[in-house]
Amino acid sequence: MKKDVLYPPSWVDRLLDWIDRLPVPTWAFFLILFLFQPWGRTPSVG
């Protein structure tokens, strides 16, 4: 049974679909994204 789509998918929907198709688990992608945040690497102003 095909879902009736009332609107086209947003860029968020397309991004999440792309992440789901990666060869790694979804939680691993978000963990890697979380670990590579630039905490403390931005220059301080002042």
Backbone atoms as SQL, in Angstrom:
CREATE TABLE atoms (id INTEGER PRIMARY KEY, chain TEXT, resi INTEGER, resn TEXT, atom TEXT, x REAL, y REAL, z REAL);
INSERT INTO atoms VALUES
  (1, 'A', 1, 'MET', 'N', 0.836, -1.178, 0.000),
  (2, 'A', 1, 'MET', 'CA', 0.000, 0.000, 0.000),
  (3, 'A', 1, 'MET', 'C', 0.880, 1.240, 0.000),
  (4, 'A', 2, 'LYS', 'N', 0.626, 2.131, -0.924),
  (5, 'A', 2, 'LYS', 'CA', 1.422, 3.346, -1.057),
  (6, 'A', 2, 'LYS', 'C', 0.801, 4.463, -0.223),
  (7, 'A', 3, 'LYS', 'N', 1.665, 5.218, 0.466),
  (8, 'A', 3, 'LYS', 'CA', 1.172, 6.347, 1.265),
  (9, 'A', 3, 'LYS', 'C', 0.782, 7.490, 0.345),
  (10, 'A', 4, 'ASP', 'N', -0.314, 8.141, 0.675),
  (11, 'A', 4, 'ASP', 'CA', -0.708, 9.342, -0.051),
  (12, 'A', 4, 'ASP', 'C', 0.044, 10.525, 0.538),
  (13, 'A', 5, 'VAL', 'N', 0.829, 11.194, -0.294),
  (14, 'A', 5, 'VAL', 'CA', 1.621, 12.328, 0.156),
  (15, 'A', 5, 'VAL', 'C', 0.879, 13.607, -0.211),
  (16, 'A', 6, 'LEU', 'N', 0.614, 14.424, 0.797),
  (17, 'A', 6, 'LEU', 'CA', -0.118, 15.657, 0.558),
  (18, 'A', 6, 'LEU', 'C', 0.811, 16.812, 0.214),
  (19, 'A', 7, 'TYR', 'N', 2.092, 16.638, 0.483),
  (20, 'A', 7, 'TYR', 'CA', 3.063, 17.696, 0.221),
  (21, 'A', 7, 'TYR', 'C', 4.406, 17.052, -0.082),
  (22, 'A', 8, 'PRO', 'N', 5.275, 17.748, -0.801),
  (23, 'A', 8, 'PRO', 'CA', 6.589, 17.175, -1.114),
  (24, 'A', 8, 'PRO', 'C', 7.464, 17.118, 0.142),
  (25, 'A', 9, 'PRO', 'N', 8.412, 16.199, 0.172),
  (26, 'A', 9, 'PRO', 'CA', 9.280, 16.100, 1.344),
  (27, 'A', 9, 'PRO', 'C', 10.165, 17.339, 1.484),
  (28, 'A', 10, 'SER', 'N', 10.377, 17.754, 2.716),
  (29, 'A', 10, 'SER', 'CA', 11.231, 18.914, 2.980),
  (30, 'A', 10, 'SER', 'C', 12.696, 18.483, 2.936),
  (31, 'A', 11, 'TRP', 'N', 13.588, 19.447, 3.042),
  (32, 'A', 11, 'TRP', 'CA', 15.016, 19.129, 3.032),
  (33, 'A', 11, 'TRP', 'C', 15.383, 18.308, 4.261),
  (34, 'A', 12, 'VAL', 'N', 14.661, 18.492, 5.363),
  (35, 'A', 12, 'VAL', 'CA', 14.921, 17.694, 6.567),
  (36, 'A', 12, 'VAL', 'C', 14.549, 16.238, 6.313),
  (37, 'A', 13, 'ASP', 'N', 13.408, 16.021, 5.675),
  (38, 'A', 13, 'ASP', 'CA', 12.988, 14.654, 5.335),
  (39, 'A', 13, 'ASP', 'C', 14.014, 13.983, 4.419),
  (40, 'A', 14, 'ARG', 'N', 14.482, 14.738, 3.411),
  (41, 'A', 14, 'ARG', 'CA', 15.465, 14.171, 2.485),
  (42, 'A', 14, 'ARG', 'C', 16.788, 13.886, 3.186),
  (43, 'A', 15, 'LEU', 'N', 17.198, 14.766, 4.117),
  (44, 'A', 15, 'LEU', 'CA', 18.430, 14.540, 4.872),
  (45, 'A', 15, 'LEU', 'C', 18.326, 13.297, 5.747),
  (46, 'A', 16, 'LEU', 'N', 17.214, 13.146, 6.444),
  (47, 'A', 16, 'LEU', 'CA', 17.037, 11.974, 7.297),
  (48, 'A', 16, 'LEU', 'C', 16.943, 10.692, 6.479),
  (49, 'A', 17, 'ASP', 'N', 16.335, 10.742, 5.310),
  (50, 'A', 17, 'ASP', 'CA', 16.303, 9.567, 4.430),
  (51, 'A', 17, 'ASP', 'C', 17.707, 9.198, 3.974),
  (52, 'A', 18, 'TRP', 'N', 18.524, 10.224, 3.660),
  (53, 'A', 18, 'TRP', 'CA', 19.908, 9.971, 3.239),
  (54, 'A', 18, 'TRP', 'C', 20.709, 9.348, 4.388),
  (55, 'A', 19, 'ILE', 'N', 20.521, 9.864, 5.604),
  (56, 'A', 19, 'ILE', 'CA', 21.224, 9.311, 6.768),
  (57, 'A', 19, 'ILE', 'C', 20.801, 7.869, 7.004),
  (58, 'A', 20, 'ASP', 'N', 19.516, 7.569, 6.831),
  (59, 'A', 20, 'ASP', 'CA', 19.022, 6.195, 7.005),
  (60, 'A', 20, 'ASP', 'C', 19.613, 5.231, 5.982),
  (61, 'A', 21, 'ARG', 'N', 19.977, 5.730, 4.798),
  (62, 'A', 21, 'ARG', 'CA', 20.541, 4.866, 3.762),
  (63, 'A', 21, 'ARG', 'C', 22.051, 4.655, 3.900),
  (64, 'A', 22, 'LEU', 'N', 22.700, 5.358, 4.834),
  (65, 'A', 22, 'LEU', 'CA', 24.139, 5.186, 5.018),
  (66, 'A', 22, 'LEU', 'C', 24.429, 3.777, 5.539),
  (67, 'A', 23, 'PRO', 'N', 25.653, 3.261, 5.281),
  (68, 'A', 23, 'PRO', 'CA', 25.979, 1.902, 5.713),
  (69, 'A', 23, 'PRO', 'C', 26.326, 1.785, 7.197),
  (70, 'A', 24, 'VAL', 'N', 26.127, 2.836, 7.971),
  (71, 'A', 24, 'VAL', 'CA', 26.362, 2.797, 9.419),
  (72, 'A', 24, 'VAL', 'C', 25.020, 3.013, 10.119),
  (73, 'A', 25, 'PRO', 'N', 24.907, 2.567, 11.378),
  (74, 'A', 25, 'PRO', 'CA', 23.659, 2.821, 12.111),
  (75, 'A', 25, 'PRO', 'C', 23.408, 4.324, 12.266),
  (76, 'A', 26, 'THR', 'N', 22.151, 4.695, 12.314),
  (77, 'A', 26, 'THR', 'CA', 21.788, 6.105, 12.414),
  (78, 'A', 26, 'THR', 'C', 22.368, 6.729, 13.674),
  (79, 'A', 27, 'TRP', 'N', 22.323, 5.985, 14.805),
  (80, 'A', 27, 'TRP', 'CA', 22.841, 6.538, 16.057),
  (81, 'A', 27, 'TRP', 'C', 24.342, 6.811, 15.948),
  (82, 'A', 28, 'ALA', 'N', 25.071, 6.012, 15.172),
  (83, 'A', 28, 'ALA', 'CA', 26.512, 6.215, 15.008),
  (84, 'A', 28, 'ALA', 'C', 26.794, 7.497, 14.233),
  (85, 'A', 29, 'PHE', 'N', 25.994, 7.794, 13.231),
  (86, 'A', 29, 'PHE', 'CA', 26.162, 9.033, 12.474),
  (87, 'A', 29, 'PHE', 'C', 26.005, 10.235, 13.395),
  (88, 'A', 30, 'PHE', 'N', 24.948, 10.230, 14.212),
  (89, 'A', 30, 'PHE', 'CA', 24.719, 11.358, 15.097),
  (90, 'A', 30, 'PHE', 'C', 25.759, 11.430, 16.214),
  (91, 'A', 31, 'LEU', 'N', 26.269, 10.294, 16.659),
  (92, 'A', 31, 'LEU', 'CA', 27.343, 10.294, 17.654),
  (93, 'A', 31, 'LEU', 'C', 28.610, 10.917, 17.078),
  (94, 'A', 32, 'ILE', 'N', 28.956, 10.547, 15.864),
  (95, 'A', 32, 'ILE', 'CA', 30.136, 11.126, 15.204),
  (96, 'A', 32, 'ILE', 'C', 29.938, 12.623, 14.997),
  (97, 'A', 33, 'LEU', 'N', 28.761, 13.019, 14.576),
  (98, 'A', 33, 'LEU', 'CA', 28.460, 14.436, 14.400),
  (99, 'A', 33, 'LEU', 'C', 28.596, 15.184, 15.726),
  (100, 'A', 34, 'PHE', 'N', 28.125, 14.586, 16.797),
  (101, 'A', 34, 'PHE', 'CA', 28.210, 15.193, 18.127),
  (102, 'A', 34, 'PHE', 'C', 29.661, 15.316, 18.587),
  (103, 'A', 35, 'LEU', 'N', 30.467, 14.279, 18.350),
  (104, 'A', 35, 'LEU', 'CA', 31.853, 14.281, 18.824),
  (105, 'A', 35, 'LEU', 'C', 32.735, 15.271, 18.074),
  (106, 'A', 36, 'PHE', 'N', 32.375, 15.601, 16.859),
  (107, 'A', 36, 'PHE', 'CA', 33.199, 16.519, 16.073),
  (108, 'A', 36, 'PHE', 'C', 32.689, 17.961, 16.106),
  (109, 'A', 37, 'GLN', 'N', 31.956, 18.299, 17.147),
  (110, 'A', 37, 'GLN', 'CA', 31.527, 19.687, 17.321),
  (111, 'A', 37, 'GLN', 'C', 32.738, 20.547, 17.675),
  (112, 'A', 38, 'PRO', 'N', 32.758, 21.792, 17.235),
  (113, 'A', 38, 'PRO', 'CA', 33.937, 22.642, 17.472),
  (114, 'A', 38, 'PRO', 'C', 33.964, 23.323, 18.836),
  (115, 'A', 39, 'TRP', 'N', 33.697, 22.587, 19.918),
  (116, 'A', 39, 'TRP', 'CA', 33.711, 23.180, 21.251),
  (117, 'A', 39, 'TRP', 'C', 35.119, 23.615, 21.600),
  (118, 'A', 40, 'GLY', 'N', 35.247, 24.843, 22.029),
  (119, 'A', 40, 'GLY', 'CA', 36.546, 25.344, 22.465),
  (120, 'A', 40, 'GLY', 'C', 37.496, 25.681, 21.349),
  (121, 'A', 41, 'ARG', 'N', 37.097, 25.520, 20.127),
  (122, 'A', 41, 'ARG', 'CA', 38.000, 25.797, 19.013),
  (123, 'A', 41, 'ARG', 'C', 37.706, 27.144, 18.336),
  (124, 'A', 42, 'THR', 'N', 36.658, 27.815, 18.799),
  (125, 'A', 42, 'THR', 'CA', 36.335, 29.105, 18.205),
  (126, 'A', 42, 'THR', 'C', 37.103, 30.199, 18.933),
  (127, 'A', 43, 'PRO', 'N', 37.554, 31.202, 18.239),
  (128, 'A', 43, 'PRO', 'CA', 38.317, 32.271, 18.906),
  (129, 'A', 43, 'PRO', 'C', 37.425, 33.090, 19.821),
  (130, 'A', 44, 'SER', 'N', 37.948, 33.474, 20.950),
  (131, 'A', 44, 'SER', 'CA', 37.163, 34.298, 21.882),
  (132, 'A', 44, 'SER', 'C', 37.220, 35.757, 21.436),
  (133, 'A', 45, 'VAL', 'N', 36.136, 36.428, 21.667),
  (134, 'A', 45, 'VAL', 'CA', 36.037, 37.834, 21.277),
  (135, 'A', 45, 'VAL', 'C', 36.238, 38.679, 22.534),
  (136, 'A', 46, 'GLY', 'N', 37.105, 39.686, 22.428),
  (137, 'A', 46, 'GLY', 'CA', 37.265, 40.560, 23.585),
  (138, 'A', 46, 'GLY', 'C', 38.623, 40.825, 23.908);
